[in-house]
Amino acid sequence: MKTSIPPSHEHPFAQYVRILGKGKKGSRSLTEEEAFDAMNMIMADQVEDVQLGAFLMLLRVKEESPEELLGFVRSVRQFIKPERAIAVDLDWSSYAGKRRHLPWYLFSIFLLAENGQRLFIHGASGHTIDRIYTEDVLNELGLGVAKSWAQCTQQLDQQGLSYFPLAHLCPKLHRIIELRNVMGLRSPVHTLSRLLNPCDAGAVIQGIFHPGYRPVHQLAAQALGYDKVDVIKGEAGEIERNPDADTLVQSVRGNELIDETWPALFSKRHMKESELELPELIAVWRGDKSHEYGEAAVTGTTAIALKLLGKAKTQAEAETMAQDLWAERNKSFI
């Protein structure tokens, strides 16, 4: 990201670094329009690398406001729209990866797709060491990932789900996420990417790790005009209900903000896996093995999604429906 600015002239992006970094009394959050303009410059390669690093880390320390997220997302969405409209029921973001438990949320995706829902999944992999990512598992299972909108459409038509990596969806944002191991910290891109909803799906579900970000996502999604949104503190930051703990779902339903707690499914805590082995994950789907925690995570996550999609009106109805879908799954799918 190189620009040619005479030494006697201030770089146009410097104003945005200054707004964030002018000290305890002088600094402030960006307005929505300032955030929009700043991200436009980043997307257009009009920012020096040193400015980008400073900008990202100042935002990380401060933590993004809903207005900043709104401006960033509005900007990026200009650059990632599909060539033609793609019908999608549920937008599912997957950027965190798993390190304590297997990625049980993938089975929730499979159940929903098997039963007529079209799921657009987007995410990134490899930016944090020692984690299992959606992209890697899907490739191992032979389901593959999309590298173009045409492939995405084909996968949705054939299997009801498609994973479109950020590396192909928006290479610029992917490069910034890749700075995670350089900076030692996550950046605002991890937050804004979850809000992109490139296909304008009717429903959006998001998983976060830090609880403080949950209402920020909720407010930003509402401001973006998303009609049906659920935000949860998912296991490891993925969209996966932890069956060992209460799960607070913070939602958008039209103009209304709703908070709903889904109670823990167990009274005891389960131990984390000693090793994360893909063959065990496959064996549970195929019915060759049982896994109390994993199966509850699958049905619990699926239940939240079913209620979001309007397939169930109550938690109890959603739970029963999810358990039925699990019992009736196509065990030869993987």
Phi, psi and omega in degrees: 000090184239137175230158180253104181240125178304144182305331183276358182246139177283138178296137182303331182279345183302328181300326183283326173295319181295318180303318183279334191245019186274027176092173185300321184268332186266339183276160178203172174285157174286148170287169178302316181291322177297317178297320178298312181294319180298315180291325175302318179294320178297315181293334181266010180060037180254025184230136176288150180303318181295324177294317180299315179299315179296316181299312182296317183286327175295320176295321181296317180293317182285325189077136188292141175271161176302324180294319178295314178302318180300314179296316179299313183294318177304319180294307186295324182300337176296332190259357189233011182289141176295157182299325176220160185300138178238125181286121180222134178273322187221127174267124186234113180265145184215091186239352190268317188083164182241146179222342181255328180226159176295159182282073183295335181302335179299326180290330174296318177300314181298317181298315181295317180294320179300334186251034166094000178270144178255118186246123172261119182247132175227150183181191180219160182222156172082356185282344176231129186290159174062038177228153175260129184247153181307313183303316182294318181292316180299320177295319179296325181279355178082011179275336176072174178229157181275144176244001179205164177295328179295316178295322178300312179299317180298316180294319177300318180292324185276321188230002176079001179212151175210134176256121181245103184298146178302331179302331178257327179293315181207084183306327181298313179293324178299319179299321180291319177299325180296343178286356182307316182277348174275315182279332185083002182220152172292161180241172178301342179297326177299328180279308186293330181298327180294340185262004191291319180041062188298331184265007182054049178299150180292336180224146181229132175236138185224142174246136177232165179258313181276118184304330181297339180277345184301307179292333177296315176297318181300312182292320179295319179297320178297316181295331178284352178086014177289130190279321182228113184222138170236135176236126179232155167279095185274160179300120182067006181100356175273170179278082181212119179291130176275110184290350181272356184218158172299144179241116175273122177254119177256121194238161167241129173228094186066239179267004186255138173259130185229136173247131181220132179260128173260121187290158176302147180267348178227151177271346180246160177267139176268148176287147175289160181293141175288326176216146178262102185249120180301321178303327178292319178301313181297318182298324179292317178299318184282354179084009179281339178221156173250155181210103187304309181296310185298315181293324176291324177296320180296305184292325179294318178293317180299320180299317178299316181295320180297319178292320177300318182284355180082014179278343177219148182264332183235163176300315183298317179296318180295319180297314180297317179298318180296318179294324177294317179299320180294316181295329185259011185298157175278100187291345179266008181299324177234000000 
